[in-house]
Amino acid sequence: MAIRTQPVTINIGPQHPSTHGVFRMRVTFDGEVIVGLEPIFGYLHRGKEKLAEARTYTQFIPITDRQDYLASMTNNWAYCLAVERLAGIELPERAEYIRVLVGEMMRISNHLMALGFFLNDCGAWQTPLLYMYREREKLLDLFDMLSGQRLNYNYMRLGGVSQDLPPEFLPALKKFVAEMPGYIDEYEQLLATNEILLARSKGVGILPAELAISASASGPVLRASGVKWDIRRGDPYSVYPRLQFEIPTGQQGDAYDRFWVRMQEMRQSVRILEQALAAVEQMPPGVYRAKVPALVRPPRGEVYSRIESPKGELAYYIVSDGGIAPWRCRIRGPSQINLTALKEMVVGWKLADLVIVFGSIDVVMGEVDR
Amino acid sequence: MTQPLSGREVAARIGREIPGAVLLADGLGIWVRPGSVAQVARFLKEAPGLEMDYLNNLTAADYLDYIEVVYHLSSMKHNHSLAMKVQCWGPQEPEVPSVYSVWLGADLQERECYDMFGVRFVGHPNLKRLLFWEGFEGHVLRKEFTG
């Protein structure tokens, strides 16, 4: 006797451990197989773009911290870089290197979180995550030395950074850079060839390269699909042209490739940190910020400026009318736009795979809803 | 380094294929007639040598008299970029053809733009508010919206 079935729509989230924040999905199932998905956004919307229009250029920096709150430094950086390009502010070399240092530390910290929570979603409940918290804690201590904060640093300023590196910072960072490759080896040994992880994530949630480009995916999600594109190389900013690093890419764009690409990117970040550390040590301390007036008035005009944040292309589109506040400030957050292809990635897979595919994209709701 | 294309040269190329679509061009971008957006977008994506396959950013800005929709495009193949803009003059509500069928990446961004500015993207399969709830009145990023 044939069994009559009909599609069932289930609501997942906004409060659900697998949704990494307040994200909601309306998922349609045929039995256990996903046939449709509609993401629903907005639970963490704070109107940042409107807030920007009511603040001076400098006053907006702490608000940028709170978009992608797992990578505050790169948010600061993207915004400051956009305003600096618009206003024609040149940075002292030491400030550029300090930004690279904190930017790459942020990338490692973000990827640790992304991988830890991804493994959580795979069912490796909490254990790998706590290993990764162990290393992230060291980075947070370093950020604490710089800014006095552990999460929202508000460290960058237009024309540089808020204060110079304290004397205890460089030795501590050196120690971290020396230790980190060993920790990455440890994760790889435990995880990269783990049979359960392979079974759960290999071939799951494939995003073909062509679709990734069409859907404006960026960052590790795009690179996992085999597209060798990194803004630090393709459209370089700061001192990245002087630094040596590779761009890891995946083979087929499945959840495992996204995991693997992040693992390799941490290795490359350590490599960049080594070079930037060597450069900073050669420089005399003290010059960490350009002279910038308290009220920056960029000339009339507009800028679209992007950086490679840990999650992808983080860009600001700022229109200036010559005043002390932006006329329009658009934040192009990679978290949100990387979700465009979520439906295409999960249709045909099962509910348990949805959790893994969503976890492998690595989103932060603060940046999705802004 | 991503090479910004000269709007004037691109405008001349579009002018040969789709006459009258480009209203204005400068060194950095092109301004397109609202009705021709989808056609020009398709041309930019497919024309050899341009191949703008990546929609970096889609947004709008309110300039009081008109709302300008901005498309930041780039090409993964050639590593060049271009800004395409559309001015929607009042008093009627702004309306622009959707580029959803050209770049899937327009999906959420057009919805956000509709939510924030009230730009109606004709042909978008699911044009609903993105961040605000259904039934919310007004479009918050318009300058007239003061809370």
Interface residues (C-beta under 8 A of the other chain):
Chain A: E38 F41 G42 H45 G47 E49 K50 L211 I213 S214 A215 S216 A217 V227 W229 G234 D235 P236 Y304 R306 E313 A315 Y317 V319 W327 R328 R330 R332 Q336 I337 L339 T340 A341 D369 R370
Chain B: M1 T2 D53 Y54 L55 N56 N57 T59 A61 D62 V70 H72 M76 N79 A83 W103 L104 G105 D107 L108 Q109 M116 N126 R129 L130 L131 F132 W133 V140 L141
